[in-house]
């Protein structure tokens, strides 16, 4: 993969991670379905897992851009 593609992939992963964190804040603020705690917890767990996967990808791509 060339550097331009890696940098694009890195930016996309970074932006997705930011979006995941913003969504977690929104879920925690109780503005999404404030009376259904089980749905809120399930949603939060799904978003947290996705954020973990995105962060892992972000690190992998970053290591390819800057080895070591």
N, C-alpha and C positions, 0 to 999 in steps of 0.2 A: 504494500500500500504506500502511496506517496504521501509526503508531508501535508499537502493541501487537504487530502481526504481525511487523514488522521486528525488534523486540526478542526475540520468541519464536524467530524464525529465527536470530538471532544466537546466542542461548543454545544452540540445538540444534547449530549448527555448532561452537561452542566445545566443547560436550560431546563431539561426535564427534571433534574434533581431539585432545582429551585421551585419548579411548579409543584412537585410532590410535597416539599416543605410547606409551601403556601397552603396547599390543600389540607395538610395535617393541622395547621393553625386554624383554618376555617372549621374543620371538624371539631377541634377542641373548644372553639368558641361557642359551641352549641347552636350555631346559626343554621346548621343543616340538621333538620329533624331533631329538635331539642328534646322531644319527649320519648324518643325511641332509643334507649341506651344500647340495647343489643345490636341494633343496626349501626349505630355510631361506632361502637367498639369493633365490629366486623369490618366496617369501612376503613377505620384507622389501621387495623392490622394488614389489610390488603395494600393500602398506600405505603405503609412502612416497609413491607416486603418488596414492593416495586422499587422504593427508594434505595433499599439495600442492593438490589440487582443493578440499578443504574449507577450507584456509587462504585460498585465493583468494576463495572465497565469503564467508568471514568478513570479509575486508577490504571486499569490495563492499557487503555489508549494513551494516557499520560506517560506511562513507562515506555511505550513505543516511541513517543515523541522525544522524551528526554531519558535515554537509557541510564540505568544505574540508580 
